[in-house]
Amino acid sequence: MFLCVHHDGAAMLAARFSPWWELTSPDTAIFDAARVERLLGSSEQIAQAVWEQSGRQANVALAVIPDAALLAAHNFAGVTVIRDAVGELAELGLESLPIEPDLLDTFESWGIRTLGDLAALPENGLASRMGERALSLQRLARGAIERPLQIHKQPEIYAERIALDHPIELLEPLLFLLARILNDQCDRLTAHGLSTNEIRVTLSLDDRSEYERILHLPVPMRDGRALLKLLQMDLEAHPPQAAMTAVAVALKPVEPRRFQHGLFIPQAPAPDKLELTLARIRGLVGEQNVGMPELLDTHRPEPFRLCGAGPRPAAGSQPASINIAFRYFHPALLAKVELHGDRPARLTAPGIYGRIVTAAGPWCTSGEWWTLTPWNRDEWDVALNDGALYRIYRESDGRWHVEGAYD
């Protein structure tokens, strides 16, 4: 017998009597009373006990199939035992079923208003006129749908906190604790077939404050050693300002990244190793100097910025055929340009020196004069006697720069 309880605390009531229960809605739960009869008595005694535990406020129903118990719990008060679903639920209105309004209107126009009326209709005629949805509702009205329960699982929390007996100031003992927590939580993630894309570390400090660091990973990972190395480099760059009395780590569970390599495609670097390499580069050159170039919606020169994720391609866009590429120097190289008349004749810059044999320009560009960072300059494309192609420009104050090279 399946027991259904309809009450605001349905989940808590079901969990008191059985470890296996289905939460059909926030206020309705179902469990198999027959599986706990040896411990708690007969199904009727269990139903009575659930009702008493609720303060005699819940609707409790027993039936051979889960959905019959669900219908009874939603429509009958107190404790109800359903032996014959077709006969005992026949007087319930069709609105007690999960039925669409248009289908309900059709049935009412036919004079079908109760579960008994629906159960009495011929199956073939109902299926040919109303389809599979109406036929499943009829099976529900007849109590003919047998299904297993969808056992409710409490959400797993991948977090741990360790309180320290004595405050610590050095990073090395902190990393020892982080390694222990990360290894345990990554083992749990692996056992559940999950990964993480966010690590939250909270340090309780000796001055009664909390210091928090959050790492957002570009791809889901579950390698404890790689995650520990990422945390180490982040804490070395952003250390806490006081001794630590407790450490807590929380991982956000996500589905792992699954992909299949082609047989004839070279093996790409593992995502965790690539992220470690990028983290080391950030530590050397600064976080603001590492990322993917993203085009900006502006006519300003160098119309891009570095961001953590690559730019999203426009919908329906197709890669264009490129015959020549321009490589920006960031920042632009300060240069010295000799003029012949009003045209560039010789270029000198760090790593660049030569006579200009061809010069196209100038192109006068300016913009964003209404902001605090306007620009106004003359641009030239020049070819040197060694065959190299560059773009140079002169700002309004007379200084020359090399913006980049054509490849």
Buried (B, 14 or more C-beta within 10 A) or exposed (E): BBBBBBBEBBBEBBBEBBEEBBBBEEBBBBBBBBEBBEEBEEBBEBBBBBBEBBEEEBBBBBBBBBBBBBBBBBBBEEBBBBEEBBEBBBEBEBEBBEBEEEBBEBBEEEEBBBBBBBBBBEEEEBBEEBEEEBBBBBBBBBBBBEEEBEEBEEEEEBBBEEEBEEEBEEBEEBBEBBBBBBBBBBEBBBEEEBBBBBBBBBBBBEEEEEBEBEBEBBBBBBBBEBBBBBBBBBBEEEEBEBBBBBBBBBBBBBEBEEEEEEEEEEEEEEBBEEBBEBBEEBBEEEEEEBBEBBEEEEEBBBEBEEEEEEEEEEEEEEEEEEEEEBEBBEEBBEBEBEEEEEEBBBBEBEEBEBEBEEBEBBEEBEEEEEEEEEBEBBBBBBBBEEEBBBBBBBEEEEEBBBBBBEE
